Amino acid sequence: MSRFYRYKLPPWARNCLVVCENVTLPLLIFQAIRTIFFPTTFDVLLCGILLGIYLAFYLKWI
């Protein structure tokens, strides 16, 4: 199994990853606040998905 290196990607793909990485935290904070005030099943699910994506970027899995 080969390891994923983001620097082997084309420049446009690396830029896309950087943008996603920078946008994830503000979206997660907004979604967490929204989930606190309007807790629907969709909001909780979306908050969990965003949290997973943020942790993947934070722990350098992506």
C-alpha positions in Angstrom: 0.0 0.0 0.0 1.5 3.3 -1.1 1.4 6.3 1.1 -0.5 9.4 -0.1 1.9 12.4 -0.7 0.1 15.6 -1.5 3.3 17.0 -3.1 3.2 14.4 -5.9 -0.2 15.8 -7.0 -0.5 18.4 -9.9 -0.5 22.0 -8.8 -4.2 22.5 -9.3 -5.0 19.5 -7.1 -2.7 20.8 -4.3 -4.4 24.2 -4.5 -7.8 22.5 -4.2 -6.6 20.7 -1.1 -5.2 23.8 0.5 -8.5 25.7 -0.2 -10.5 22.8 1.3 -8.2 22.7 4.3 -8.6 26.4 5.0 -12.4 26.4 4.5 -13.2 23.4 6.7 -12.7 25.0 10.1 -15.0 28.0 9.5 -17.6 25.7 8.1 -17.3 23.4 11.0 -17.7 26.2 13.5 -20.7 27.6 11.7 -22.3 24.2 11.5 -21.6 23.5 15.2 -23.4 26.7 16.2 -26.3 25.9 13.8 -26.5 22.4 15.3 -26.7 23.8 18.8 -29.6 26.1 18.0 -31.4 24.0 15.4 -30.6 20.3 16.0 -32.0 18.3 13.1 -30.7 14.9 12.0 -29.2 16.4 8.8 -27.3 19.1 10.8 -25.8 16.6 13.2 -24.8 14.3 10.3 -23.2 17.2 8.4 -21.4 18.4 11.6 -20.0 14.9 12.0 -18.8 14.7 8.4 -17.2 18.1 8.7 -15.5 17.1 11.9 -14.1 14.0 10.3 -12.8 15.9 7.4 -11.2 18.5 9.7 -9.6 15.8 11.8 -8.2 14.1 8.6 -6.6 17.4 7.6 -5.3 18.1 11.1 -3.8 14.7 11.6 -2.3 14.9 8.1 -4.2 11.9 6.8 -5.1 13.9 3.7 
